[in-house]
Each structure stands twice: as structure tokens, then as C-alpha cells.
Amino acid sequence: MMASDDIDVAYVAKLARIALSPDETERFGTQLTALLEHVAALEKLAVADVPATAQVVPSENVVRDDVPRPSLERETVLEAAPERQGAYFRVPRIIAEDSIVGEET
């Protein structure tokens, strides 16, 4: 299904390695079309005189002094780890190279 004349949702999902059902493809296509229509409407606004950094509310960084303080000993922290490898935490791989998100393996 085509979300617009230019974007094929199923193809983009395949590139992103995301498995979509036909219902999801249709729903996301409809949502993408609405989003692109909204962007097209925004492109018509006259914003040439609006500074690129315009803010509705002034923003400023809130910082605190960087004061060194004692932390936990490495061995104490690693003792609480479910698994460790030497002096490091061992964590499971979260991205399998041969699977697509959403598909059963």
C-alpha cells in the first residue's frame, strides 16, 4: 500500500527490518499521509521573519556545580550484576543480525 505517491510503507518497514501486518501497513500509511499533508500545510506559512531560535518560553540551562564525590567500589557493584565478564557487566545481545523486529524466530 502506498502512503503517498512517493512512500511505500511496506518497503520502508522492510528497510527498517520491522515486520508489519497488512492492517498495520494500511494504518501507518493513512497516518503518514495525514502527517505529510500537515507538513505541506506548514510549508505554506510565512516564516521568513521568524528567527530560527524562536521560543515561546525563554529557555536556559539549569546546571549545578560539578563536585566530585565518592562512588561505589567496582567490585561491590559487580557483585550485584546478574552476569559479569572479568571487570565488566555481561549483558544479552539485543539486536540479532538475522532477525526482523516483530517476527518470531
Buried (B, 14 or more C-beta within 10 A) or exposed (E): EEBEEEEBBBEBBEEEBBBBEEEBBBBBBEEBBEEBEEEEEEEEEEEEEEEEEEEEEEEEEEEEEEEEEEEEEEEEEBEEEEEEEEEEEEEEEEEEEEEBEEEEE
